[in-house]
Structures are given as structure tokens and as C-alpha cells.
Amino acid sequence: MNKNLGICLLNDSFPPVIDGVANTVLNYARIIHNNLGSAVVAAPRYPGKQESCPFPVVYYPSVKTPKTSGYRVGVLVPGILKEIKQYPVDIIHCHCPFISAIISKSLRQSTGSPIIMTYHSKFDIDIANSFESELLQSAAKKIIVSNVESCDEVWAVSRGAGENLKGLGYQGEFRIMDNGVDFPKGPADDNLIDTARIELALPPDTPTFLYVGRMMWYKGIRLILDGLDKAKASGIRFKMVFVGGGNNFGQITQYANQIGLKSDCIFTGPILDREKLRAYYSLADMFLFPSTFDSAPIAVREASACGLASVLITGSSSAEPVTDGRNAVLIDENADSLAQAVIDLSANIEYMKTLGRNAMDDLYVSWDTAVSRAYERYQEVLENKKAR
């Protein structure tokens, strides 16, 4: 394997922002830099303490978006390409079809290096939440498709993500490339788990359910709350822990209180300490993630790494790699179905543990493995370009 490829990774978010795509770019760069070749990241600058990285990061200015909590739009300024080109660039790997794609195309024109685009998210939902005008929504979708089609190769993190891209109008091919997790396989240290239980004031012998992700209604959170409300009405005792922040955080907590789940739900906000987050995954009995928005969500893989199985929606992108009744529980997309799953699972703690062990054994993929596979494909893309 060629150990000397220079990879430029671009995305419209990067730590201190914590989301699945920023986490992906961070791990790609870290593993390439440490084990495979060289890496440089280009991303908009966000307020707050910047990530201390062993690899170079080229930051450029950004402005706040009016409707999307926590995200900013990069501002193109002279000198970005010159700064990136201080470092070797054999492959341009873009992870967002907006400003990052524009920079990628300019960089390709300057260096001749091929662009690989990874399509992570179902952007049609984000677009609908950002623009009320159907004309603007249509224009945004056309920009996405145009930017993706201009790339030399397109990857999708799941079959569902690729089909979503096709639904926007993309006519080309795509290759599915799995993401990984940066947690080692197995639960967190017992002392960290015990500390987390004390901090959360979790009562013994009470089933604990967990959600980790952005606090946005379209992530299936209303379905979680309504399902838990029905389960509670049947006499089930439980604790539900929500980890994350987002635009709908206040509305979600208010709704939980309104329907009588105030004493049953714990809202921690974002947790940036990875070992503490790992302890939260490790102490829970089941991961509730009834989202049809996400494509190959890293949170589900993180949960499985810690021996925690998930409740997912049948037919969703999140459910692509799982088997119902072996390493996950699949439900219909309604509150009654989630409530019944919670009722059944709460009556059988050992079954949840078995599902968790199977999830850990069946679904675990480390970032080292995932990035090594991607690096091999980088070389094939370069060889194909030379052959053409």
C-alpha cells in the first residue's frame, strides 16, 4: 500500500462542533496522519476553542445561519487554496456538497487531483427546515446535485443515503463505504459507569433507555416521548436519558414535562468528553433511535461498540445492517409500536443484554478498519484517473 498519499478532507463543520460528519472527518484525518499518509483538513472556523490536532487544519471565516442551531456557513476568501496547497494533495475528499464542494472544485482545477464526495445526510429535510419557499428549496437541491455530479467518485454511507441522493435528481453511480467508531470494542470502565449512574441518580433495577444525537423533532424524538408516555400508562417504570443539544431542545423538554414525563426523563445537553459518553452508552439497557432522517448514524454504531443494542424503525437507513431479534429490535414508525417494544424489553433485562452482546459482535467496525478501506480505494481512484 502506498504510504505517501496526501489527502485533503473538507467539510462544512469541524470541532468544536460535534456531529457525525465532523466526527468522521476528524477520524479520517487522524488515522491517515498517524498510520497511512498525510492529511490536511479545510473547514469554516467556529466560535470556541479549536480542536488540538496533530494534522494541519486550514480554517476560513464563517457566518451564523439564522435557522440551524449550532451551524455556520463558510465565507470564501482569497488565500484558502494557497494555504491548502502548502500540503500534499493527491486526493480531495469532500464531505459536504455546499461550500466545501465549491472549494474542492477550485482545488481540483488548481492541482488536477480527483474529488471523492461522501454523501452523509438526507439534505432534503434540512433544506425544507431552512427554506420556506419551494423555489429556494428546489434551487438548493439543484446545487447539491450539481456539486455531487461534478465529483470524480461518489460514496454514500448507506444504501438509504445513496437512494436519497438519487431522489434529489442525481443520475450517477455511488459506492457504499461504511463509517466506523472511535470507541474500542467493549463497555467503559466500571468506575466511570458507576460515577455516571450516581451523577444521573439512576435507581437500581429500573430499565434505562438512551438517546444520543441532535435534539431535533425530525430525529424521531416526539415518537420516543409519545411511546414512553404510553408505556408509562401501562405501569412500566423506566428512566430515559437524552444526550445532545439542538434547535428544538427547549420545545422537547417542555413537551416531556407537558405529557407527564418530567420525573422519567433526564436531559444532559451535549457531552464532549468521549469517555463519559462511552460510560452513558455502557450503563443503558437499550438505545432508542427511531429516526428515519439519519443515514448510517454513528451513534448506533457507538452504542453497539459498548454492547448496547438499538430500537430502530423497520426499513430505515439506520436499520440496514441489523437483524431484528438478534442485535436490534425493529418497530413501525408510530408511538404504539415503540411503547410495546419498551414494555416487552423492560420485562426481560437479560434479553436486552443478549441483544447488546450480539450488536457488539456483529456490527462493530473500528475507524482504523473503515479508513484503511477508504485509503485503498483512494489509490484505485488515482490509478483509474491515470488510466483515463
N, C-alpha and C positions, 0 to 999 in steps of 0.2 A: 504493500500500500504506500502510495506517495505521501510522505510525511510533511511536505513543504507547501501545501496549498494555502493561499491566503484567502480567507472568507470574510466578506463584508456583510454583516447582518443589519437589517433595517426594520424598524417598527415604529408606530406612532405612539407607543408607550414603553416605558422602561422604569425600573426602580428609581425613585421611591414609590412609584405606582406599582401596586401588586395586583396583577390579574394573570389569567392563564397564559396569554400570549407573551406578556413581559417576562413571566417565569420561563417560558420556552426559550426566548431569545437569550436570556441570562445563562441558562444551562448549556445551550448550544455553544455560546462564546466561551464559557468556562472550560468545557470539555475539549473543544478544538484547541484552545490556547494551551491547556495543560498536557494533552496527550497526542494531538494529531497534526496540527499545523499552526497557523496564526489566525487571529480573529480581530476584527475591529467592528464596533457597533456604532451606528448612527441613529440618533433618536432626539426628539424635542426635549428641551430642558423643562423640568417641572419644579415648582417651589419645594423647598425642603432639602434635607441632607441627601446629597447624591451618593449612590452606591459606590463603595470602595471596591474597584475591580482590578484584577491582575492583568487584564487586557485593556487596550485603549478604547475610549468612548468619545465620539465626536458629538457634542451637544449643539443644538441650534435653537434659536428663540422660539417661543410658543405663546399663544394667547388662549384664554379660557373660553370654552364653549358655553353657550347660555343654558342649554338644557340637559347636558350629560354630566352628571356629577363625577368629579374626580378626573375628567379627561380634558386634554387641551389639543389645540391644532397647531402643528408646526408652521413656522414662518420661514419661507425660503429667502435666504440672504446670500450675497456673494461670498465666496470663500469656502462653502461647505465641501464642494468637490475637491478643491485643492487640499483641504485638511484631511479628507478621507484618503486621498491618493499618496499621502506620506507613507501609507502602509500597503503591503502587497494585496492586490485584489484580483484573484483568479476567478472567483465565483461571487456573484451578487445574490444574496438570499434575502428576499423581501417577505415580510410577514404581515403587511397591511396594504390594501390596494388604494391608498389615498396619497398623502404627501410622501410617504416612504416610497411609493411606486414612482412618483414623479422624479425623485432624486435618483432612484435606481436606473431609470431610463437615461437620465443625463449621464450617470456614471458609466453605463454601458457604452454610450456614444463616445465617451472620452477614453475608455480603457479597452473596449472590444470584448469585455468579459460577459458571459451569458448570465441572464437573470433567471432564478428559480423563485416562483411565488408559492408560498404556503397559504392556503385559504383555511382560516380557522373558524370564523364566526358566521352566523346567519345574519348578514348585514341588512337584509330587508326589514327585519324587526327593528333594528337600531335606526334605520332610515325613517321608518314610519313614526318612531318616537321622537325623531329630531325635526321632521318637517311635516307641517300640516297640509301643505299644498301638494296635490297629486303631481303637478308639473315638476316641482322640485324633487319629489321622490323619484319620479321617472328619470330625471336628469342625473341624480346621484347613482342610480342603478346603472345607467349607461356609462358613467365614469368608471365604476368598478369593473364592468365587463371589458371596457376598452383597455384599462390598465392591466387587467389579468391576461387578456388575449395578446398583449404586446410582449409577454414574457416568453422565454425560450422553453420553459417547462413549468407545469403547474402541479403542485402537490395539494392534497386535501387530507385533513386529519382523521376523516371518517368518510364512509360512503354517503352518509347523510349530508355532510358538508359539501361534498362534490355535487350531489344532486341539487342542493340549494343553489349552488353557483350556476348550474345548468338552468335552473328555474329563473334566474335573473337574465338569461339570454346568452350565456357563454356557450359557444359551439365546439370548443376544443376538447382534448382529452385531459384526464387528470390521473395522477398516481397517488394511491393511499400510502401515507407514511405515518406510522404511529408516533405519538409522543411518549415520553417516559415520566418517571418521578425521581425526585432527588432524595427521597427517604430511603434508607436501607430497608430491606425486607424484614418485617417483624415489628412487634409493638415497641413503644417507647420504654424508657427505664421506669421500673416500678415506683421509684421515689418521685419522679416527675408526674406520673399518673396519680399517685396519692395526693400530691400537692395540688394538682388540678381539681381533683374531687373536692378537696377542702375549700378551695377558692370558689368553686361553683356551688358549694353547700348541697351536694347531691346526696339524697337519703339512700341508705343501703337497701338492696333488694327491690329497687324501683327501676324499671326499664328506662334507659336513657337513649334518646334519639338525637341525631346531629344533622345540621345543615351547615355547609361552608360554601361561601360564594357571595357575589354581589347581592345586596338587598334590593332587588327589583321585582316588581309584581310579575313580570313576564318570565321569571325563573321558576314559576310554579309555587310560589310561597303562599298565595291565597289558598291553593289546593291543600297544602300542608296544614294550614291553620284550620280550615273548614273540616278536613278529615280528622284532625286531632280533637276538634270540638265534638264531633260525632262519637269518636272513640271514648272520650271522657263521659259523655252522656250515657254510655253503656256500662259505666262503672270502672273503666280502666284507669289505673294510676300510672303516671309517667312523668318524665322531665324531658323537655325539648330545648336543645341548645342551638342557637343561631349564631354563627360566627361570620362577620363581614359587615361592610358598610355600603352605602349606596343612596341613590336619589330618593328611593321610597322608604328609607329606614324609619322615619318618623311616622308615616302612614301605617307601616306594617306593625310597629309596636302599639300604635293606637288601636288598630283593628284587633290585635290579640287581646288587649285589655277589654275592648268593647264586647267581645263574644265570650268573655269569662275565662280566658286562659292566662291571666296575669301571673298567677302563682305557679303555673305549669311551665312557662317559657322563660328562658334566660337569653338575653341579647348581649353579647360580649363586645360588639363592634369588631373592627379588624384586628387580627393578631399577626404581627410581623415576625415574632420570634418563632422560627421554624420548629424548634424542639418542643416548645409549648404547644404549638398547633398539633404536632405529632402526638403529644400526650392526650389532647382532646379527642383525636381520632381513636386512640387506643382505649380510652375509657368508655366510649359509647358502645351500645349494643347493636345499633343499626343506623345506616346513613340514609336519610330521606332526601331524594333528589329527583322530584317529579317534573323535571324541566324538559320541554320539547324544543327549547331555544338552543341549548348547548350542543356542540359537536365534539365528541370525544373529550368530555370535561376532565381536566387534570385532577379535580377534587375527587372524582370517583376512583381514579387510579391511586391517589394518595390514600384514600380510605382503605382500598384493598391491600395496599402495601403494609398497612398496620393491622391487618386481619379483621377489617370491618366491611361487611357486605352492604349492598345498597338496595333500596326500593326505587325502581325506575319505571318509566312509562313504556308499555309494550309498543314496539315499533319505532321508538325514538332513537336518535343517533347515539345517545348515551348508552342505550341497551344493546348496541351492535355486538360487542364482544362477550356478552354474558349469557348464561344459561339459567333459565327460570327454575328455581327449586334446588339448584346446585351451588351457585355462587352469587345469586341475587334473587330478588323477588320482583316480578313484573306485574304491574297493575294497569287498569284502564285509567284514562285521564279524567277522573272525577273523584269527588271527596268521599263518596260511599266506598269506592274501591280501596282508597288509601286507609280509611277508617277500619275496614275489615282486615287489611294487612296488619295494621298496628294491633288490633285485638288479637289476631291469631299469633303474631310474633311475641306479644307480651306474655302469652300463656306458655311459651316454650323458649326459655333463655338458652338452653343447650342447642336448640336448632339454630338460633342466631349465631352462636359460636361456631357451629359446624359450617354454616354458610360463609362466615368470615374467614375461616381457615382455608376453605376451598377458593374463595376470592383471592386470597394472598398467593396461593399456589398456582392458580390458573391465569390470573390477569396481570401479575407483576411484570413490568418492563422498566428497567433502570434507564436513566438518561444516558449512561455510558453506552448501553446497547443501542438505543434509538439513534444517538448521534453518530455512532460508528457506522450504522447502516446508511445514514444520510451522507456521511463523508465518502463512502464507497460510491454512492450514486453521483456525488459531485464529480468524481473522476470520470464516470461514464458519460456525464453530460459534456465535459470538456472533450473527451475523445470523440463523441458524436459531432460536436461543433467542428473539430479539426477535420473529421471525415467529410463533412459537408463543404 
